[in-house]
Amino acid sequence: MKAKILVVDDETDLQLLIKQKFRRQIREQEYEFVFAENGLKALQALNENPDVDMVLSDINMPEMDGLTLLVRLGEISPILKSVIVSAYGDMDNIRTAMNRGAFDFVTKPIDFKDLGVTMEKTLKYVAQLKETIKAVRENDILRMYVDASVLQFMTQDAFEQSLMTSENIEATVVFMDLCGFTSISENEPADRVVKMINKYFDVMVKEIIAQGGLVDKFMGDAVMAVFRGDYHLDRAVESSLAVRNHINGFREELSNQSGYYPKVSIGINSGEMVSGNIGSAALKRLDYTVIGDAVNVAQRLQSIASPGQVVVPESAYLLIKEAFNCNLVGEVNLKNKANPVKIYEVLE
């Protein structure tokens, strides 16, 4: 990759020397040099060339000297590194330059072999900084798409060897679906739909995380969450009630209707399930999730819940009846379940 280097010096013959001494690197497109005769001109050059990787600067120059330029460079970018190249190689100038952010100091008359080594070292350090910043940004972006538990799992030494392993866990699964949102998607502009659903998802995710839950996935206008650990069922119910109450407080003005009052239908179920990576390692497409009958029942409970309802099966009701106010809804037939299931609505 080509490195761009800004040379700041009021000695005009230095430009010719630089071009001669580094002609091979210039010819092979390893280095590209930009020149400026003082600090002010250097700032203009940086404005025109924001991709400059390093600066070689003299100290004694008209209009703006090199030590003042160092301060300005630190304000422009923490990545941009500078090497002072000056005949004023006394300890005071060296210490001042280093305290103001210089990466290194080379004295005149210039030993171009030594300068070349210094430039390579500086550019290597800049490249490492850029890679670090890139990794941090990518990690921040990844956190927007991948649950924290998955990221933690990915940092373990046995990550690749255990890609297809799984474990049986006791947990609670919650499905939350926005009621009536499909019809809105058909009639409202796409950007409006995205903003609306992201607003609702933001509420859901915050309440899920507040109760120690993990967002498993987004499915259209629905969210699947998993709660593990102590009191996982209670925390799942608390989260669901908070989501329902928050969503009930919204009202959207629509272009072709008087308004949309969003509601959520929520299904909750606890039990044993399989947790792990589901998919194809060969195709490098995996989904870190939970599967099992308990998960299927939670989804089917959500599908029969009315707008604004939080529904649990009798098995869950028996565990939470002393902590939450519930009403019997009745027996319902769930897909692929041989016997009717008695369900309850959690009120508060």
HUBELGI-V218826 format. One record per backbone hydrogen bond with DSSP energy under -1.0 kcal/mol. CO is the residue of the C=O (numbers start at 1). NH is the residue of the N-H. If there is no record, write none. Layout:
((CO & NH) (CO & NH))
//
This chain:
((3 & 32) (4 & 53) (4 & 54) (5 & 34) (6 & 56) (7 & 36) (8 & 58) (11 & 14) (13 & 17) (14 & 18) (15 & 19) (16 & 20) (17 & 21) (18 & 22) (20 & 23) (22 & 26) (23 & 27) (24 & 28) (25 & 30) (25 & 31) (26 & 29) (30 & 3) (32 & 5) (34 & 7) (36 & 9) (38 & 42) (39 & 43) (40 & 44) (41 & 45) (42 & 46) (43 & 47) (44 & 48) (45 & 49) (49 & 52) (53 & 81) (54 & 6) (55 & 83) (56 & 8) (57 & 85) (59 & 66) (62 & 64) (64 & 39) (65 & 69) (66 & 70) (67 & 71) (68 & 72) (69 & 73) (70 & 74) (71 & 75) (72 & 76) (73 & 77) (81 & 55) (82 & 103) (82 & 104) (83 & 57) (84 & 106) (86 & 108) (87 & 89) (90 & 94) (91 & 95) (92 & 96) (93 & 97) (94 & 98) (95 & 99) (96 & 100) (97 & 102) (98 & 101) (104 & 84) (106 & 86) (111 & 115) (112 & 116) (113 & 117) (114 & 118) (115 & 119) (116 & 120) (117 & 121) (118 & 122) (119 & 123) (120 & 124) (121 & 125) (122 & 126) (123 & 127) (124 & 128) (125 & 129) (126 & 130) (127 & 131) (128 & 132) (129 & 133) (130 & 134) (131 & 135) (132 & 136) (133 & 137) (134 & 138) (135 & 139) (136 & 140) (137 & 141) (138 & 142) (139 & 143) (141 & 144) (142 & 145) (142 & 146) (147 & 151) (148 & 152) (149 & 153) (150 & 154) (153 & 156) (156 & 159) (158 & 162) (160 & 163) (162 & 165) (167 & 275) (169 & 273) (171 & 271) (172 & 227) (173 & 269) (174 & 225) (175 & 267) (176 & 223) (177 & 265) (181 & 185) (182 & 186) (184 & 187) (184 & 188) (189 & 193) (190 & 194) (191 & 195) (192 & 196) (193 & 197) (194 & 198) (195 & 199) (196 & 200) (197 & 201) (198 & 202) (199 & 203) (200 & 204) (201 & 205) (202 & 206) (203 & 207) (204 & 208) (205 & 209) (206 & 210) (208 & 213) (209 & 212) (214 & 226) (217 & 224) (219 & 222) (221 & 178) (222 & 219) (223 & 176) (224 & 216) (224 & 217) (225 & 174) (226 & 214) (227 & 172) (229 & 232) (231 & 235) (232 & 236) (233 & 237) (234 & 238) (235 & 239) (236 & 240) (237 & 241) (238 & 242) (239 & 243) (240 & 244) (241 & 245) (242 & 246) (243 & 247) (244 & 248) (246 & 249) (247 & 250) (252 & 260) (260 & 252) (263 & 179) (264 & 308) (265 & 177) (266 & 311) (267 & 175) (269 & 173) (271 & 171) (273 & 169) (274 & 291) (275 & 167) (276 & 289) (278 & 287) (280 & 285) (285 & 280) (287 & 278) (289 & 276) (291 & 274) (292 & 296) (293 & 297) (294 & 298) (295 & 299) (296 & 300) (297 & 301) (298 & 302) (299 & 303) (300 & 304) (306 & 309) (309 & 266) (310 & 346) (311 & 268) (312 & 344) (313 & 317) (314 & 318) (316 & 320) (317 & 321) (320 & 323) (320 & 324) (325 & 347) (325 & 348) (327 & 345) (330 & 343) (332 & 341) (334 & 337) (341 & 332) (342 & 314) (343 & 329) (343 & 330) (344 & 312) (345 & 327))
//
